[in-house]
Amino acid sequence: MPPGPASARNTYMNGGLATASPSRILELAFDRIDRDLATALDAIMRNEIERCHAALCHAQDLVIELHLMLDKDAWEHADALSSIYLYVLEVLTRANVRKSAADVRHARAVMAEIGEAFCVAASVIQQSQTLPAAAVTSPSPGNSWTTMSLRV
């Protein structure tokens, strides 16, 4: 039996992630986090507890993966970014326990600012055609972006 549309879509998306540049993977991750947090906010307003939980858990998974990908030896500000990721994880955990729209909005604003900074940096790098030491490595051992599933 041929694969269904969902299976074909997943295969396409996983293949795209496997060949995406590190900057594109970061862009996709930040976009997905934003979408997850928008979904969580909507679910909180509609009192859809399970939907909110799923969205917040997925956002947390992506923030954890971003944190694990951080190469603290390659960039002088990596420790500060690591602290921010851990802080956002605390805020998202609290948001999930309390179903707090304020916490979700706060985490979303922080992650949007970091995501925008990465996009600007990637654009500058792409324009200059030079690749300085990256602040990110590959996904953590045993995980990959394809197994993490950005589920776009």
N, C-alpha and C positions, 0 to 999 in steps of 0.2 A: 504494500500500500504506500503511495507517495506521501511525503511529509505534508502536514497541514500548513496553513498560512502562518500560524504562530511559530512553528518549528523552523520554517524557512526564514522568517524574520529574525529569529534568534541566531540562526547560523550566519546570516548576513551581518548582524550587529556584532557578533563575537569575532568574525573575520575582520571586520572594520577596526575593532579595538586591537586585535593582534598586530595590525599593520600601522596603526596610528602612531604619530610622533608623541613623545612624552608631553609636549605642550598641548597637543590636541586632547590627550587623555585627561590632563588636568582640566582643560576647558569643559570637557564632557562631564567630568565628576562634579565640578562646581555648578554647572547647569542642572545636573540631576539633583544635587543637594537642594538647590533653590526650588526646584519643582516639588521635591518631597516635602519641603517645609511649607510651601503654598498649599499642598494637599492636606498636610496636618492642620493648618489654620482653618481651612474649609471644613475639615472633619470635626474640629473642636466646635466651630460655630453651629454645626448640624447635629452635635452630640453623637457622632459616629465614632465610638470609642475604638473599635477594632481597626477601622481604617486609619485613624489617627496614630494608633500604636504601630501599625505596619509602616506607615510613612516615616515616622520618627525613628524607628529601628533601622530602616534602610539608610536614612541620613546619617545615623550614628555609625553604621558599618562603613560608609564612605569616608567619614571624618577619621575613623580609626585607620583606615587604609592610607589616607593622606598622611597621617601622623607616622605610620610605619615606613612609608616611602621616603620620609625626610632623611637626607644624608647630612648628619650634623657635622661631619668633617669637611664638607664641600662648601659651606657657606657660613659666614660669621654670624648671621642672624637666625640660623636654624633653631637654636635653643629657644629664642623668643617665639618663633612660629610654633614650635612644639608646645610651648606653654599655652599659646592661644588655642591650638587644637584641643588640648586637654581641658581647658576652660569651657570651650564650646560643647565638648562631650558632657561636662557636668551640667551645663545649662539645658542640653537636650534631654538628659536623663531626668532632670527636675521637671521639665516640660511634659515628659511622657507620664511621669508619676502623677503630677497635678493636673494634667491636661490644661496647661497654662499657655494661652495665646500670647501673653506678654513675653514669656521666655522663648517661644518659637520665633516671634518677631525679632527679638534681640539676637538670637543665634543666626537667624537669616541675614540680618544686617551685617554682622561680623563676617560671616562667610562670603557674602556678596562683595564686601570690600576687599577681602583677600583674593577672591576669584578675579575681580576686576584688575587688581595689581598684577596677577599672573598673566592675564590676557595682554595687558599693556607691555609687560616685560617680554612676553613671547613675540609680540609684534615688533618691538624694537630689535630683538635678536634676529628675527627673520629678515628685517629690512637691512640690517648690517651684515648679514650672512656670516657672522662669527658665532661660535658656540662657546661661551665661557663655562667654567666648571658648573655643572648643574646642581641645583639644590635638591634634586629628586633622583632617586634610583628606581629600580624596577619594583613592582609590588613585592610584599613580604614573602618569604619562603613558604611554599605550600599554597599560596594564593596567587591569583592573577586577576587582572581586570576582567577577564572573561569569566572566571569563576565568581568574582564579586558581583558581576552582572549589574550594569548600569540601568538595565531594564528601561530603555528609552522608548 
